[in-house]
Amino acid sequence: KGKGKGKGGKGKGKHSWKGAQWSLQEAEAQLSALANELYEELLNLNVPMAAVAVTWDRAMTLRSQVLMMYGMSAYEAAIPASFSGTGGATADGVTVPCDASDFKSRLNAAISKKTKRSLSKGDIVYAVEEIPGGGYSATVTSSEHLTQEYHSPSVCTSKKAAEHAAAKAALEAEYPEVLPGGMPAWAPPVMGKKRKVDAMAAGAPPTEDPKVRLMQSAQILLGRSLTKTDVMYDTREVEEGGVTVWRSAVSLPMHDPSTFHQGNDAQNRKQAEASAAEVALEALAPVVGPMEEERKAKKARQQQEKAALWQAKKEEWREAKRAAMADALPAS
């Protein structure tokens, strides 16, 4: 089964997949390239396991599609759940996650794959807020890896669920190829509007929310993930001379409980809190700056150590391969 190339019109001409036209030859070439990529990642011990799992899922999904292009039924070409790196499969050959709520792992894996390194503490920041009346909402930010802040679109029943919802929003905007039904990384590019990252690459300055940067600074100061009480805003609507304005002050109680950073008066809550965050960032810069430089230097040292270890491991494998080849040669 599966060797029906050319029968019933299969295996020739172009085949549609999610709106993109693919010939069998093109699909097989992409599968070969993806298999080589997976092989390299399996041997590179610096690649995180989650990133390898994402590549594995992409390869299995594409292989299933190629099999169906040869004439195999969707049921026969379906990916068994035991062979999927991050999920299972339906009978139509489309991979779906076994745990549809684990979007944080998928986001970590997608970023690790793009940057070709493991993530460190502080690379991705989650902030969870308890909603009055019950439930939680969350935001996820990363000044280095995400183009903007992402929010959970609805109120969730737990903090964990809210964080996963925020991670899913980030994936949908910036890494849709790792989600079920998203455009795969090997598909032809779709012409349309450029993403924000394209504008950044062209030299446009990145837009960073002061509140996001303050959360990242607080994480550096505290050396851990943040809770909802680590960065506190006191924002009020006040009337000054018959004019209503918004005024906000922010504090980091676990770092310095006695200091409040008050911003300028603003027209709305968002602007007032952003102003307070800017004031706090300026005041904390002399402390956070050296700590951030030390963190970057430590990360660079770790990367160098990993690279040296990998080089030594590759040389060890080469020596073992040469020895095995020598042993296989007939004695003269």
C-alpha positions, -999 to 999 in steps of 0.1 A, spaced: 0 0 0 11 36 -5 30 27 -38 2 40 -61 23 68 -77 5 80 -108 -27 60 -102 -60 77 -102 -42 110 -110 -22 109 -77 15 116 -76 13 140 -107 4 175 -111 -2 198 -82 -20 191 -49 -36 215 -26 -27 218 11 -43 246 31 -46 268 1 -10 264 -11 -3 244 -43 23 217 -40 35 191 -64 46 157 -51 82 164 -61 82 196 -41 67 179 -11 92 151 -12 121 176 -15 108 195 15 104 162 35 140 153 27 152 187 39 131 185 70 145 150 77 181 163 74 171 192 98 157 167 123 189 145 120 211 175 128 190 185 158 190 150 172 229 150 172 232 185 184 230 182 222 226 220 225 191 219 209 164 216 235 142 185 235 111 206 231 125 221 199 134 187 185 98 176 193 84 205 172 106 195 142 96 159 147 59 168 145 64 189 114 83 160 97 56 135 106 28 158 94 45 164 61 52 126 57 16 119 62 7 144 35 31 129 11 17 94 17 -18 106 9 -5 123 -22 7 88 -33 -28 74 -28 -28 61 8 -60 67 27 -61 94 53 -67 67 79 -36 47 69 -15 79 68 -27 92 102 1 97 127 -1 74 157 -2 93 190 28 73 203 49 87 174 41 123 179 66 145 198 41 170 212 7 155 203 -14 129 186 -33 129 153 -67 127 139 -78 104 111 -74 132 86 -37 133 91 -36 167 109 -16 167 141 -34 179 172 -19 183 207 -26 156 233 -27 184 259 -42 214 242 -35 237 271 3 233 271 9 264 250 38 276 272 59 247 262 51 252 225 60 289 228 93 280 245 101 254 218 93 278 190 115 305 204 143 281 211 142 268 176 143 302 161 172 314 183 190 280 182 196 281 220 179 272 252 159 299 270 172 315 302 153 328 332 139 362 323 137 356 286 99 352 288 79 370 315 44 360 326 23 382 349 -10 370 363 -37 392 377 -66 381 398 -99 394 385 -124 409 410 -153 385 412 -132 354 404 -108 342 377 -74 352 364 -59 370 334 -23 369 323 2 387 300 33 373 284 62 396 274 97 393 260 117 423 248 141 401 229 118 374 214 83 389 211 73 420 192 47 431 217 28 421 249 1 394 246 -29 390 269 -51 360 277 -83 368 257 -107 358 284 -109 353 321 -95 318 331 -103 296 361 -67 292 372 -34 311 370 -19 283 350 -47 283 324 -44 321 321 -6 318 314 -13 292 287 -40 314 272 -15 343 269 11 320 254 -14 308 228 -22 344 218 16 349 213 18 318 192 -11 327 170 4 361 163 41 352 158 45 314 155 12 301 140 30 272 122 34 253 155 -4 253 162 -28 228 148 -41 242 115 -13 268 113 7 273 81 37 249 83 72 264 82 80 246 50 49 260 31 54 287 4 53 322 18 20 340 17 21 375 3 5 402 23 12 426 51 46 424 67 48 415 103 63 439 129 95 420 130 100 429 93 98 466 101 123 461 130 147 443 106 145 473 82 157 496 109 125 508 125 129 513 163 111 486 184 81 498 204 85 486 240 58 492 267 74 508 298 53 485 320 67 454 302 103 467 307 96 474 343 84 438 348 116 426 332 137 448 354 118 436 385 125 400 375 162 408 373 161 425 407 143 397 424 160 369 405 128 349 400 94 349 381 70 376 392 38 373 412 9 398 410 22 417 441 57 422 429 49 453 408 20 473 423 3 503 406 -18 528 426 -38 545 398 -66 570 404 -88 594 386 -85 629 402 -100 663 395 -76 692 393 -90 727 387 -122 713 371 -102 690 348 -102 652 353 -68 635 350 -53 601 358 -24 598 382 -4 567 390 24 556 413 42 523 411 61 504 437 82 472 439 74 461 475 96 430 475 126 451 464 120 484 483 86 486 501 91 523 511 96 538 476 69 549 452 75 562 417 49 587 406 44 596 370 30 626 352 -7 633 350 -23 617 319 -56 615 300 -62 578 308 -51 550 330 -28 534 305 -8 566 299 -6 573 336 8 538 345 32 540 315 45 573 329 49 559 364 68 529 349 91 552 330 100 571 362 106 538 380 128 526 352 149 557 353 153 554 391 162 517 390 186 519 360 218 523 381 210 491 399 194 470 371 220 480 345 250 463 361 229 433 370 217 429 334 253 431 321 264 405 346 234 383 335 244 387 298 281 379 305 271 348 325 248 337 296 277 342 271 301 321 293 275 293 295 271 294 257 309 292 252 311 263 276 283 244 258 300 251 225 333 238 237 317 207 252 298 201 219 331 204 199 348 179 222 318 155 218 319 157 180 356 150 180 350 120 202 324 107 177 347 113 148 375 93 165 351 65 173 339 64 136 375 64 123 384 36 147 353 16 136 362 21 99 397 10 105 386 -22 123 363 -30 94 391 -29 68 404 -64 58 438 -73 72 467 -69 46 
